[in-house]
Amino acid sequence: MTQDKIFLAAVVGPTASGKSALAAALAQRLSGEVVSCDSMQIYKGMDIATAKPTKEEMQGIPHHLIGVVDPSTPLSVFDYCDMARRAIDEITERGALPVLCGGTGLYYNSLVDNVVFPDVSGDADMRRELSERIQTEGGAALLDELASFDEETARKLNPGDSKRIIRAIEIYRLTGITMSEHIRRSRLEPSPYIVCAIGLNYRDRQKLYDRINLRVDIMAENGLVSEAEDFLAMQDCATSAQAIGYKELKPYFDGECTLDEALSSLKQSTRRYAKRQLSWFSRDERIVWLYPDDYDSFEELLSAAEEKIKSYMKGRTQ
């Protein structure tokens, strides 16, 4: 392995595919520590909706970047990558293996490919204006506006990606340079990482959807409704309004639908999100895909993933 590069293992894929369990088990077997790559698990208090791993699920393995940022604090991709790099450096200095785990594709690729986003301080008034326009005009309108000067970035987003749409417009207004051009320039610097990424998916898509539906039911049993109500009542907390699991329950709190209807909407939103995640990660040909429904047990899946990582590491050190 190149001496000045850090080896990372990664577990990526759609929500509810079993990433957290596999990452913790791999870290246990490979003397590693887990670094979250989830844009919502990083916030404090948003535990049930974001499916943060419990203490038991962490299996005694140190987990980083989970529940460390106040929900009222805006967090950019630049901020995430800065925090993740520091965590990875500290883990490596301890002689442990960093195991990246999550389904936020933009965070993942920005980190492992060393996409250095511009450290541009946000403009509160501009962000407020754009946020209000998202609410009144809808995400599609602002996405069209973004496409008028940065079609490349706009093609990668959908109307529901309000935070990213706003940031891309903001970057252009403040610097006069599009987000896609910033990314092009940033890639002139090579990545400091060598990554073996395991992707989880299901050959039978219905099995993934069944896992998603069951997860929502369990979330509801574990207190999702009260958690969502508390966060949606917070002032100046745009983060909660974006989180899948909260915004779908708002019509229920407003008396516009039943709880069952709201939970059904949440299941649908989560399934759509899983499709978007799969679409994003499927573009990365470096990812080694494993399918849990190919294996008779979790232990078999774990052993297969461990073997892939060890084989990759061995090949890189010879």
C-alpha positions in Angstrom: 0.0 0.0 0.0 1.3 3.5 -0.8 2.8 4.8 2.4 1.2 8.2 2.3 -2.3 6.8 1.8 -4.8 5.7 4.4 -6.7 2.5 3.9 -10.4 2.7 4.5 -13.1 0.0 4.5 -16.6 1.2 3.8 -20.1 -0.1 3.9 -22.6 1.8 1.8 -26.0 1.2 0.2 -29.7 2.0 0.7 -31.5 2.6 4.0 -32.5 -0.5 5.9 -30.1 -2.8 4.0 -28.2 -3.7 7.2 -25.2 -1.4 6.8 -24.8 -0.5 10.5 -24.8 -4.1 11.7 -22.3 -5.2 9.0 -20.0 -2.2 9.7 -19.9 -2.8 13.4 -19.2 -6.5 12.9 -16.5 -5.8 10.4 -14.9 -3.3 12.8 -15.0 -5.9 15.5 -13.2 -8.5 13.3 -10.7 -6.2 11.7 -9.8 -4.1 14.8 -11.6 -1.0 13.4 -13.7 1.9 14.4 -16.8 3.1 12.6 -17.1 6.6 11.0 -20.7 7.5 10.1 -21.4 8.8 6.7 -25.0 9.9 7.3 -26.2 13.4 6.9 -28.9 13.1 9.6 -27.4 10.7 12.1 -24.7 13.3 12.8 -27.3 15.5 14.6 -28.0 15.3 18.3 -31.4 14.0 19.5 -32.6 12.8 16.1 -32.3 9.2 17.1 -35.4 7.2 16.1 -36.1 8.8 12.7 -32.5 8.5 11.6 -32.2 4.9 12.8 -29.1 5.6 14.8 -27.4 2.4 16.0 -28.2 1.6 19.6 -25.5 0.9 22.2 -26.1 -2.8 21.7 -25.9 -2.6 17.9 -22.6 -0.8 18.2 -21.2 -4.0 19.8 -18.7 -2.1 21.9 -17.1 -0.5 18.8 -16.3 3.2 18.9 -18.6 5.1 16.5 -17.7 8.6 15.3 -19.9 11.5 13.9 -23.1 10.2 15.4 -25.1 12.7 17.4 -22.4 15.4 17.6 -23.9 18.4 15.9 -26.8 20.6 17.3 -29.8 20.3 14.9 -30.0 24.1 14.7 -26.5 24.3 13.3 -26.3 24.2 9.5 -23.8 21.6 8.3 -22.3 21.6 4.8 -20.6 18.9 2.9 -17.3 20.8 3.6 -18.0 20.6 7.3 -18.7 16.9 7.2 -15.6 16.1 5.3 -13.5 18.2 7.6 -14.9 16.3 10.6 -14.6 12.9 9.0 -11.0 13.5 7.9 -10.0 14.4 11.5 -11.8 11.3 12.8 -10.1 9.0 10.3 -6.7 10.5 11.1 -7.2 9.9 14.8 -8.3 6.3 14.2 -5.4 5.6 12.0 -3.0 7.1 14.5 -4.3 4.6 17.1 -3.5 1.8 14.7 -7.1 0.9 14.0 -9.0 0.5 10.7 -11.5 3.3 9.8 -14.7 1.7 8.7 -16.9 4.3 6.9 -20.6 3.5 7.1 -23.6 5.3 5.7 -25.9 6.0 2.8 -25.4 9.7 2.1 -23.8 9.4 -1.3 -22.6 13.0 -1.7 -20.8 12.8 1.7 -19.2 9.5 0.8 -17.9 10.5 -2.6 -16.8 13.9 -1.5 -14.8 12.3 1.3 -13.2 9.4 -0.5 -12.5 11.2 -3.7 -11.2 14.3 -1.9 -13.7 16.6 -3.4 -12.8 19.8 -1.5 -15.8 22.0 -1.5 -15.2 25.7 -1.2 -15.1 26.9 2.4 -17.6 29.7 1.7 -19.4 31.1 4.7 -23.1 31.1 4.2 -25.2 34.2 3.9 -28.0 34.0 6.4 -30.3 36.4 4.5 -29.7 34.7 1.2 -30.3 31.2 2.7 -33.5 32.4 4.4 -34.8 33.9 1.1 -34.0 30.7 -0.8 -35.6 28.5 2.0 -38.8 30.6 1.8 -38.9 30.3 -1.9 -38.5 26.5 -1.6 -41.6 26.5 0.7 -43.7 28.8 -1.6 -42.5 27.8 -5.1 -41.3 24.3 -4.5 -38.0 22.6 -5.1 -38.6 22.1 -8.8 -38.6 25.8 -9.4 -35.3 26.4 -7.7 -33.9 23.3 -9.4 -34.8 24.9 -12.7 -33.1 28.1 -11.6 -29.9 26.2 -10.7 -30.0 24.4 -14.1 -30.0 27.8 -15.8 -26.3 28.3 -14.8 -25.2 24.9 -13.5 -26.9 22.2 -15.4 -24.3 19.5 -14.4 -25.1 19.9 -10.7 -28.8 20.2 -11.3 -28.9 16.9 -13.1 -27.6 15.1 -10.0 -30.3 16.5 -7.7 -34.0 16.1 -7.4 -36.6 18.6 -6.2 -36.5 17.1 -2.7 -32.8 17.9 -2.3 -33.6 21.4 -1.0 -30.5 21.8 1.2 -28.2 20.9 -1.7 -30.1 23.1 -4.2 -29.9 26.1 -1.9 -26.2 25.5 -1.2 -25.4 25.2 -5.0 -27.2 28.5 -5.7 -25.6 30.1 -2.7 -22.1 29.1 -3.8 -22.6 30.5 -7.3 -24.1 33.8 -6.0 -21.2 34.3 -3.5 -18.3 33.2 -5.7 -19.4 33.5 -9.3 -18.2 29.9 -9.8 -20.6 27.0 -10.2 -20.6 24.1 -7.8 -19.6 21.7 -10.6 -16.6 23.9 -11.5 -15.5 24.0 -7.8 -15.7 20.2 -7.8 -13.7 19.9 -11.0 -11.0 22.1 -9.6 -10.9 20.3 -6.3 -10.2 16.9 -8.0 -6.8 18.1 -9.1 -5.6 17.0 -5.7 -5.4 13.2 -5.3 -7.4 11.4 -2.6 -5.4 10.6 0.5 -7.4 7.3 0.8 -7.4 3.8 -0.6 -10.9 2.5 -0.2 -12.5 -1.0 -0.3 -16.2 -0.3 -0.4 -18.8 -3.0 0.2 -22.3 -2.1 -1.1 -25.4 -3.8 0.3 -28.5 -4.4 -1.8 -31.1 -7.1 -2.3 -31.6 -9.1 -5.4 -35.3 -9.3 -4.5 -36.2 -5.6 -4.2 -39.4 -6.4 -2.3 -37.3 -7.8 0.5 -35.6 -4.4 0.9 -39.0 -2.7 0.8 -40.3 -5.1 3.4 -37.4 -4.2 5.7 -38.1 -0.5 5.2 -41.8 -1.0 6.1 -41.0 -3.1 9.2 -38.4 -0.5 10.3 -41.0 2.3 10.1 -43.4 0.2 12.2 -40.7 -0.4 14.8 -39.8 3.3 14.8 -43.5 4.1 15.5 -43.5 1.6 18.4 -40.3 3.1 19.8 -41.5 6.7 20.0 -41.1 8.2 16.6 -44.3 10.3 16.8 -43.3 12.1 20.0 -39.7 12.6 18.8 -41.0 14.1 15.5 -43.5 16.4 17.4 -40.7 17.7 19.6 -38.4 18.5 16.7 -41.0 20.0 14.5 -42.0 22.3 17.4 -38.4 23.7 17.6 -37.8 27.2 16.3 -35.1 27.8 13.7 -34.5 24.2 13.1 -34.7 23.7 9.4 -32.9 20.3 9.7 -35.9 18.6 11.3 -38.2 19.8 8.5 -35.9 18.0 6.0 -35.5 14.7 7.8 -37.4 11.8 6.5 -39.5 10.6 9.4 -40.5 14.1 10.6 -41.9 15.9 7.6 -44.2 13.0 6.7 -45.8 13.2 10.2 -46.4 17.0 10.0 -49.8 16.5 8.2 -50.9 14.2 11.1 -50.0 16.9 13.7 -51.8 19.5 11.6 -54.9 17.3 11.6 -54.8 16.7 7.9 -54.5 12.9 7.9 -54.6 9.9 10.3 -51.5 8.5 11.9 -51.8 5.4 9.7 -51.8 7.6 6.6 -48.8 9.5 7.8 -46.8 6.3 8.5 -47.8 5.0 5.1 -46.5 8.2 3.5 -43.3 7.8 5.5 -42.8 4.2 4.2 -43.3 5.5 0.6 -40.8 8.3 1.1 -38.3 6.0 2.5 -38.7 3.5 -0.3 -38.2 6.4 -2.8 -35.1 7.5 -0.9 -33.7 4.0 -1.1 -34.1 4.1 -4.9 -32.2 7.4 -5.1 -29.4 5.9 -2.9 -29.1 2.9 -5.1 -29.1 5.1 -8.2 -26.2 7.2 -6.7 -24.0 4.3 -5.6 -24.6 2.2 -8.7 -22.6 4.8 -10.7 -19.5 4.0 -8.6 -17.9 1.0 -10.3 -15.4 0.6 -7.4 -18.1 -0.7 -5.1 -18.2 -4.5 -4.5 -21.9 -5.4 -4.1 -23.0 -8.1 -1.8 -26.6 -9.3 -1.5 -27.8 -10.5 1.9 -30.5 -12.7 0.3 -27.7 -14.7 -1.3 -26.6 -15.9 2.1 -28.2 -18.2 4.6 -27.1 -16.2 7.6 -25.6 -12.9 8.7 -22.4 -14.7 9.6 -22.0 -15.9 6.0 -22.5 -12.4 4.7 -20.0 -11.0 7.3 -17.4 -13.6 6.3 -17.8 -12.7 2.6 -17.4 -9.0 3.3 -14.4 -9.7 5.6 -12.8 -11.8 2.9 -13.3 -9.1 0.2 -11.7 -6.4 2.4 -8.7 -8.6 3.5 -8.1 -9.7 -0.1 -8.2 -6.0 -1.2 -5.8 -5.0 1.6 -3.4 -7.8 0.8 -3.4 -6.9 -2.9 -2.6 -3.3 -2.1 0.3 -4.2 0.3 2.1 -6.5 -2.1 
